[in-house]
Amino acid sequence: MMKCLVFIVAIFSLLSACTSDSASQSVDLTDSSIQKLSGQIEEHSVQYLSKVDEDFREGTEISDASELTAINDSVRILSIPIEGHPIRKDYILFVVSDSKVFSSIRVNGNWIDNDERGYSEEFRFLSEPLVYLDDVNNDEIPELVIKDRMHNGSLFNAASKHIFSLDSLQIQFVGTFEYVSHLPIENEFLVRYWDTQSGRVDVYLKEELHSHDSIHIGKFVMTVEDVSLKYDDVQVFLDDFRDSEHLVLSLGLAEY
């Protein structure tokens, strides 16, 4: 029992120093480690795969695995695409060492396949890194953060941060923070800056996303409690938004 506790402490002591500048990296696994993981990955995957009939039968291949990010020198997060769905391609994320799968979760494929090449330069919301670790709830155990460009034609365009807890190496979805929102009628942007130390989120209205000119329209407090994002103390400073308080938080169209 003591050895187990020491192992866990050693893992978490390294978490806060680890980040990734790439959403997908090649996996450096030896043949022996693949053999050790393949059975566990298959066992974890079964719960996420739909098998309605022969024409709709999802599956995964361990050879398609890529490294999403490293937690430390011995523990990392792998992503494996789910093939076979007629419309979308999701991913399963696995928290693994070279010999053990600690936990897994299925996520929306759009969160992993972030691609803004089809957008004009002034309408690109994402910046590197797209995947990183950040201790957003100040408990000395960083969370996994995945940036996502969300859109539905011209009606809904936003950038979000999807947050996952890694407490005890058990990956769990915490919630989505929409940090950029485009207002299509006004052709303006809402930009939300989150101070994770205090929990305060300040919201600014901008005519151009990358300009320095902005109007402070409101603020709220956002914290992580019981593996969930909690919103509190919403305040609106600009009269134009008094009847649209929900816009201070987000456009509200996040999809898991």
C-alpha positions in Angstrom: 0.0 0.0 0.0 2.8 2.4 0.9 4.5 1.7 -2.5 1.3 2.6 -4.3 0.9 5.9 -2.4 4.5 6.8 -3.2 3.9 6.0 -6.9 0.8 8.2 -7.1 2.5 11.1 -5.3 5.5 10.9 -7.7 3.1 11.1 -10.7 1.2 14.1 -9.4 4.4 16.0 -8.4 5.3 16.1 -12.1 1.9 17.1 -13.5 2.1 20.8 -13.2 5.3 21.1 -15.3 3.9 19.2 -18.3 2.3 20.8 -21.4 2.0 19.9 -25.1 2.2 22.2 -28.2 0.7 19.6 -30.5 -2.7 18.0 -30.6 -1.3 14.8 -32.1 2.1 13.2 -31.9 3.4 9.8 -33.0 3.5 7.2 -30.3 6.8 5.7 -29.4 5.7 2.3 -28.1 7.7 -0.9 -28.3 6.2 -4.1 -29.6 6.1 -5.5 -26.1 4.3 -2.5 -24.7 1.7 -2.6 -27.5 1.1 -6.3 -26.6 0.7 -5.3 -23.0 -1.8 -2.5 -23.8 -3.8 -4.0 -26.6 -6.0 -6.3 -24.5 -6.6 -3.5 -22.0 -7.4 -1.0 -24.7 -9.9 -3.4 -26.3 -11.5 -4.1 -22.9 -11.9 -0.3 -22.3 -13.2 0.4 -25.8 -16.1 -2.1 -25.8 -18.3 0.2 -23.6 -18.0 3.1 -26.1 -18.6 1.3 -29.4 -22.0 1.0 -31.1 -22.8 -2.2 -33.0 -26.3 -1.9 -34.4 -25.9 -4.1 -37.5 -23.4 -5.0 -40.1 -23.7 -1.6 -41.8 -23.2 0.3 -38.6 -20.5 -1.3 -36.6 -17.9 0.9 -34.9 -14.4 -0.3 -34.1 -10.8 0.9 -33.3 -7.3 -0.2 -34.2 -4.5 0.2 -31.7 -2.2 0.9 -34.7 -4.1 4.2 -35.2 -3.1 5.4 -31.7 -1.4 8.8 -31.4 -0.2 10.6 -28.3 -2.4 13.5 -27.4 -0.2 14.8 -24.6 2.2 13.5 -21.9 1.3 13.8 -18.3 4.9 12.9 -17.2 7.8 10.7 -18.4 5.8 7.5 -17.7 2.1 8.4 -18.1 0.5 9.9 -21.2 -2.8 10.3 -22.9 -3.4 8.4 -26.2 -6.2 9.1 -28.7 -7.6 6.4 -31.0 -10.2 7.3 -33.6 -13.5 5.3 -33.8 -14.2 4.1 -37.3 -17.5 2.9 -38.7 -20.0 5.6 -37.8 -21.9 6.8 -40.9 -21.7 10.5 -39.9 -19.0 11.3 -37.4 -15.7 10.1 -36.2 -15.2 10.3 -32.5 -12.1 9.4 -30.4 -11.4 7.4 -27.3 -8.8 8.9 -25.0 -6.8 6.6 -22.8 -4.6 7.5 -19.8 -1.8 4.9 -20.0 1.7 3.9 -18.9 3.7 1.5 -21.0 2.0 -1.4 -19.3 -1.3 -0.2 -17.8 -4.5 1.6 -19.0 -5.7 3.7 -16.0 -8.9 5.1 -17.5 -10.6 6.1 -20.8 -13.4 8.3 -22.2 -15.1 8.9 -25.6 -15.0 12.4 -26.9 -16.5 14.3 -29.8 -14.2 13.9 -32.8 -14.4 17.6 -33.7 -12.6 18.4 -30.4 -9.6 16.5 -31.6 -9.7 17.4 -35.3 -9.4 21.2 -35.0 -8.8 22.7 -38.4 -9.2 26.4 -39.2 -7.5 26.4 -42.6 -10.9 27.0 -44.3 -11.3 30.3 -42.4 -10.0 33.7 -43.3 -7.1 34.9 -41.1 -9.2 37.4 -39.1 -11.8 34.7 -38.4 -9.5 32.2 -36.9 -10.0 31.9 -33.1 -7.6 29.2 -32.0 -4.0 29.6 -30.9 -1.3 27.1 -29.9 -1.2 25.0 -27.8 -4.5 23.3 -28.7 -3.9 20.6 -26.1 -2.2 21.3 -22.7 -2.3 20.7 -19.0 -3.4 23.4 -16.6 -4.3 23.4 -12.9 -7.5 25.3 -13.3 -8.9 24.4 -9.9 -5.7 25.0 -7.9 -5.5 21.6 -6.3 -2.0 20.8 -7.6 -3.4 18.2 -10.1 -3.6 19.8 -13.6 -6.6 19.2 -15.8 -6.5 18.3 -19.5 -7.6 21.2 -21.7 -8.6 20.8 -25.4 -9.3 23.9 -27.5 -12.1 23.5 -30.0 -13.3 25.7 -32.9 -17.1 25.4 -32.9 -19.3 26.5 -35.8 -22.7 26.0 -37.5 -22.5 28.1 -40.7 -22.7 31.8 -40.0 -25.2 31.4 -37.1 -22.8 30.0 -34.4 -19.0 30.5 -34.3 -17.0 30.2 -31.1 -13.9 28.9 -29.5 -14.1 26.7 -26.4 -11.9 25.0 -23.9 -13.1 21.5 -23.0 -11.8 20.6 -19.5 -11.1 17.1 -18.2 -10.2 16.0 -14.6 -7.2 13.7 -14.3 -7.5 13.2 -10.5 -6.1 9.8 -9.6 -5.4 9.3 -13.3 -9.2 8.8 -13.9 -10.2 11.0 -16.8 -13.6 12.7 -16.5 -15.3 15.5 -18.4 -15.6 18.6 -16.3 -17.2 21.1 -18.7 -16.8 23.6 -21.5 -15.6 27.2 -21.2 -16.6 29.3 -24.3 -13.9 31.9 -24.4 -14.6 33.5 -27.8 -18.1 34.0 -29.2 -19.1 35.7 -32.5 -22.3 37.7 -32.5 -23.5 37.3 -36.1 -26.1 40.1 -36.3 -23.8 42.7 -34.8 -20.6 41.1 -36.3 -18.9 41.6 -33.0 -17.0 39.4 -30.6 -17.3 38.5 -26.9 -14.0 37.5 -25.4 -13.9 36.0 -21.9 -10.7 36.0 -19.9 -10.6 33.5 -17.0 -8.3 34.1 -14.0 -8.1 30.5 -12.7 -6.5 31.7 -9.5 -9.5 33.7 -8.4 -12.1 32.1 -10.6 -13.1 35.5 -12.1 -14.1 35.7 -15.7 -14.1 39.2 -17.3 -16.1 39.6 -20.5 -15.3 42.1 -23.2 -17.0 43.2 -26.4 -14.7 43.7 -29.4 -15.4 44.9 -32.9 -12.4 43.0 -34.2 -11.2 39.9 -32.5 -7.5 40.7 -32.5 -7.7 44.4 -31.8 -6.9 46.0 -28.5 -10.1 48.1 -28.4 -12.8 46.6 -26.2 -15.7 47.3 -23.8 -15.9 45.6 -20.4 -19.5 44.4 -20.5 -19.6 42.1 -17.5 -18.0 39.4 -15.3 -18.8 36.2 -13.5 -17.2 33.6 -11.3 -16.4 30.1 -12.7 -15.0 27.3 -10.5 -14.6 23.5 -10.7 -16.6 21.7 -8.0 -17.5 18.0 -7.9 -16.0 17.5 -11.4 -18.3 20.1 -12.9 -18.0 23.8 -13.9 -20.0 26.1 -11.6 -21.1 29.6 -12.5 -21.9 32.3 -9.9 -22.1 36.1 -9.3 -23.0 37.1 -12.9 -22.8 40.9 -13.3 -23.6 43.0 -16.4 -22.1 46.4 -16.8 -23.4 47.4 -20.3 -27.1 48.3 -20.7 -27.3 46.7 -24.1 -26.8 43.3 -22.4 -29.1 43.7 -19.4 -31.8 41.6 -21.1 -29.2 39.1 -22.5 -27.4 38.1 -19.4 -26.9 34.6 -20.7 -24.6 35.9 -23.4 -22.2 37.0 -20.7 -21.6 33.3 -20.0 -21.7 31.9 -23.5 -23.8 31.4 -26.6 -24.8 28.1 -25.0 -24.5 25.7 -28.0 -21.7 23.5 -26.8 -21.9 19.8 -27.9 -20.4 16.8 -26.1 
